[in-house]
């Protein structure tokens, strides 16, 4: 069987302000609150579950908007840390623990049972892995193995520096580029597989050669063709999307972020059709869409 997942990071306005160096808005804005209905539309129109990763600022909006879907299993909740620190993987153990445990406790108080984690900006460090094991999570989905993405990120950071714009974006070690399918991370070298590993890392997928595009909203809506989004590994297609990918461009939030988030230059109706075509192309090739938690379970079966 071949597996696929639509996972969505519910990052909030303050996270975009940090990465793009944008001045704070004078009015209260929320990406999550205003993209929920479009996420629900995808779930029901395409008959697929999704996995969502939450921060302290998006938790309440996601919980209220997807309460039914969380309770029925159509949506899975994941931990995206308390304050969405892009440099989380570089921080000390105690700070990382506060960030991850903090969000876990907030979600638990609402009855959301979390079993997976994704680090802001991607990357799985030794200290992150240690904290995840302490929480008895079963999976992470932190690695982004796309060379295309990292080259783009380097250019973005470079241009930001030249323009005098402060950005919280960071570059992670080249070893992150070595992982393209689920594996059991080694405690000391998390980019390596270990027979003693307890957690399953489910990395983002990249396209097949020669395109090798990361399965993110920016590249999906830029290149558009379903044929560009056939995974390199063939048996796992894991998309890392964001709430902003489901945001209508004419909302206050869409207008506020449009000059910074390129996906908002494309009308949501067009983005939605592109995503549906990609999903249906994968379905026609035998991929079964499920949550990351269920992919983790299926992977463990194959590795026994």
C-alpha positions in Angstrom: 0.0 0.0 0.0 1.1 3.6 -0.7 0.4 6.3 1.9 -0.3 10.0 1.7 -1.0 12.8 4.2 -2.1 16.4 4.1 -0.5 18.0 7.2 -1.1 21.7 8.0 0.9 24.0 10.3 -1.5 26.5 11.9 1.0 29.4 12.2 -0.4 32.7 13.4 0.1 36.3 12.4 2.9 36.9 14.9 4.9 34.0 13.4 4.7 35.7 10.0 5.7 39.0 11.5 8.8 37.4 12.9 9.9 35.6 9.8 9.2 38.6 7.4 10.1 41.4 9.8 6.6 42.9 9.5 5.4 45.6 11.9 2.6 44.4 14.3 -0.9 45.0 13.1 -3.1 47.5 15.0 -6.1 45.2 14.6 -6.5 41.6 15.8 -5.9 39.2 13.0 -5.9 35.4 12.9 -4.9 33.2 10.0 -6.2 30.0 11.7 -9.7 31.4 12.4 -10.1 32.5 8.8 -8.8 29.4 7.1 -10.7 26.7 9.1 -13.7 26.6 6.8 -11.5 26.0 3.8 -9.7 23.2 5.6 -13.0 21.6 6.5 -14.1 22.0 2.9 -11.1 20.0 1.7 -11.7 17.3 4.3 -15.3 16.7 3.2 -15.1 17.4 -0.5 -12.1 15.1 -1.0 -13.1 12.7 1.8 -9.6 12.7 3.4 -8.4 13.2 7.0 -5.8 15.9 7.8 -3.1 16.4 10.5 -2.8 19.8 12.0 0.1 21.2 14.0 -0.8 23.8 16.7 0.9 26.6 18.6 -0.4 28.4 21.7 -1.8 31.2 19.5 -3.6 28.9 17.1 -4.8 26.3 19.5 -8.1 27.9 20.6 -9.1 28.8 17.0 -8.3 25.3 15.7 -10.1 23.6 18.6 -13.3 25.6 18.2 -13.3 25.4 14.4 -12.4 21.7 14.2 -13.9 20.3 17.4 -16.1 17.8 15.5 -13.3 16.7 13.2 -10.9 16.2 16.1 -13.5 14.1 18.0 -14.3 11.9 15.0 -10.7 11.3 13.9 -11.1 13.3 10.6 -8.5 15.6 12.0 -5.4 14.8 14.1 -3.8 17.4 16.4 0.0 17.7 16.6 2.4 19.8 18.7 4.1 22.7 16.9 5.6 24.2 20.1 4.3 26.9 22.4 5.8 30.0 20.8 7.0 28.8 17.4 10.7 29.5 17.9 12.3 29.1 14.5 15.6 28.4 16.2 14.1 25.7 18.5 16.5 23.0 17.4 19.4 25.2 18.4 18.2 25.9 21.9 19.1 24.2 25.2 17.3 21.2 26.5 15.3 23.0 29.3 14.1 25.7 26.9 13.0 23.1 24.3 11.2 21.2 27.0 9.2 24.2 28.1 8.2 24.9 24.5 7.0 21.4 23.8 5.6 20.5 27.2 3.9 23.9 27.3 1.8 23.3 24.2 1.2 19.7 25.1 -0.4 20.8 28.5 -2.6 23.4 26.8 -3.9 20.9 24.3 -4.4 18.3 27.0 -6.5 20.7 29.0 -8.9 20.8 26.0 -9.0 17.0 25.7 -6.8 16.9 22.6 -4.6 13.8 22.6 -1.4 14.6 20.9 1.1 12.0 19.7 3.2 13.8 17.1 5.5 16.9 16.9 6.7 19.2 14.1 9.4 21.7 14.8 9.0 25.3 13.5 11.1 25.8 10.4 11.8 22.0 10.3 14.7 20.1 11.9 15.0 17.3 14.5 17.8 17.9 17.0 19.0 15.5 19.8 17.3 17.6 22.5 14.0 17.8 20.6 14.1 14.0 20.2 14.8 13.6 23.9 11.8 15.7 24.9 9.5 13.9 22.5 10.5 10.6 24.0 9.8 11.9 27.5 6.3 12.8 26.4 5.8 9.3 24.9 4.9 10.6 21.5 5.0 8.1 18.7 6.2 10.2 15.8 7.8 13.4 14.6 7.5 15.0 11.2 10.4 17.5 11.3 12.7 16.8 8.5 12.7 18.7 5.1 15.1 16.9 2.8 14.6 19.3 -0.2 17.8 20.9 -1.6 15.6 23.2 -3.7 13.9 24.5 -0.5 17.2 25.2 1.3 18.7 27.0 -1.7 15.5 29.1 -1.8 15.8 29.8 1.9 19.5 30.9 1.6 18.5 33.3 -1.1 15.6 34.7 1.0 17.9 35.2 4.0 20.5 36.8 1.8 18.1 39.2 0.2 16.5 40.1 3.6 20.0 41.0 4.9 20.8 43.2 1.9 17.4 45.0 2.3 18.1 45.5 6.0 15.1 43.3 7.0 15.4 41.3 10.2 14.2 37.7 9.8 13.9 34.8 12.3 14.5 32.3 9.5 17.4 29.9 10.1 19.4 27.3 8.1 19.7 23.8 9.5 22.6 21.3 9.0 23.0 19.6 5.6 22.4 16.2 7.2 18.7 17.1 7.1 18.8 16.5 3.3 19.7 12.8 3.8 16.3 11.5 4.8 13.5 10.9 2.3 11.3 8.2 3.9 10.1 7.3 7.5 12.8 6.0 9.8 13.7 5.5 13.5 16.0 8.4 14.5 19.2 7.7 16.4 19.3 9.4 19.8 22.8 10.9 19.1 22.5 11.5 15.3 18.8 12.1 14.6 19.3 12.1 10.8 20.4 8.4 11.0 18.2 5.3 11.3 18.7 3.2 14.4 17.4 -0.2 15.3 17.0 1.0 18.9 15.0 4.1 17.9 11.5 4.5 19.5 10.1 7.4 17.6 9.2 7.3 13.9 10.3 10.4 11.9 8.1 11.0 8.9 9.9 13.6 6.7 8.3 15.9 4.1 8.2 14.4 0.7 10.0 15.7 -2.3 9.2 15.2 -6.0 10.8 12.6 -8.3 13.8 13.5 -10.4 14.4 15.8 -12.1 12.0 18.2 -10.3 12.7 17.2 -6.6 10.3 19.9 -5.4 9.4 20.0 -1.7 5.8 19.2 -1.0 4.9 22.7 0.4 2.2 25.1 -0.5 4.6 27.6 -2.1 6.0 25.1 -4.6 2.7 23.3 -5.1 0.9 26.5 -6.2 3.9 27.8 -8.2 4.5 24.7 -10.3 0.9 23.4 -10.2 1.2 20.2 -12.3 0.3 17.0 -10.5 3.1 15.2 -12.2 5.6 17.3 -10.3 4.3 16.0 -7.0 4.9 12.2 -7.3 7.1 11.4 -4.3 10.7 10.4 -4.8 10.3 7.5 -2.3 7.2 6.2 -4.3 5.4 4.8 -1.2 5.0 7.9 1.0 3.6 11.3 -0.1 3.6 13.7 2.8 2.6 17.4 2.3 3.6 20.1 4.7 1.1 22.9 4.1 0.2 26.0 6.2 -2.9 27.7 7.3 -2.1 30.6 5.0 -2.4 28.2 2.0 -6.1 28.0 2.8 -6.6 31.7 3.5 -8.8 33.7 1.2 -6.8 36.5 -0.3 -9.4 39.1 0.2 -9.7 38.7 4.0 -8.0 41.3 6.2 -5.4 38.7 7.0 -4.9 37.9 3.3 -4.4 41.6 2.5 -2.1 42.0 5.4 0.2 39.1 4.4 -0.2 39.3 0.6 3.0 41.2 0.0 5.0 38.6 1.9 3.3 35.3 1.4 3.5 34.6 -2.4 0.7 32.0 -2.3 -1.8 34.8 -1.6 -1.1 36.2 -5.1 -3.1 33.3 -6.4 -6.9 33.3 -5.7 -7.9 30.6 -3.2 -10.3 29.1 -5.7 -7.4 28.4 -8.0 -5.2 27.1 -5.2 -8.0 24.8 -4.1 -8.4 23.3 -7.6 -4.6 22.7 -7.9 -4.6 20.9 -4.5 -7.5 18.7 -5.5 -5.9 17.8 -8.8 -2.7 16.7 -7.0 -4.7 14.7 -4.4 -6.8 13.0 -7.1 -3.7 12.2 -9.2 -2.2 10.5 -6.1 -5.4 8.6 -5.4 -5.5 7.3 -9.0 -1.9 6.0 -8.4 -3.0 4.0 -5.4 -2.2 6.3 -2.5 -4.4 6.1 0.5 -4.8 9.4 2.5 -4.6 9.2 6.2 -3.3 11.1 9.3 0.4 11.1 10.1 -0.5 9.0 13.2 -1.9 6.3 11.1 1.0 6.4 8.6 3.3 5.9 11.6 1.3 2.8 12.6 1.4 1.4 9.1 5.2 2.0 8.9 5.8 0.1 12.1 3.9 -2.9 10.7 6.2 -2.9 7.6 9.3 -2.7 9.8 8.5 -5.6 12.1 
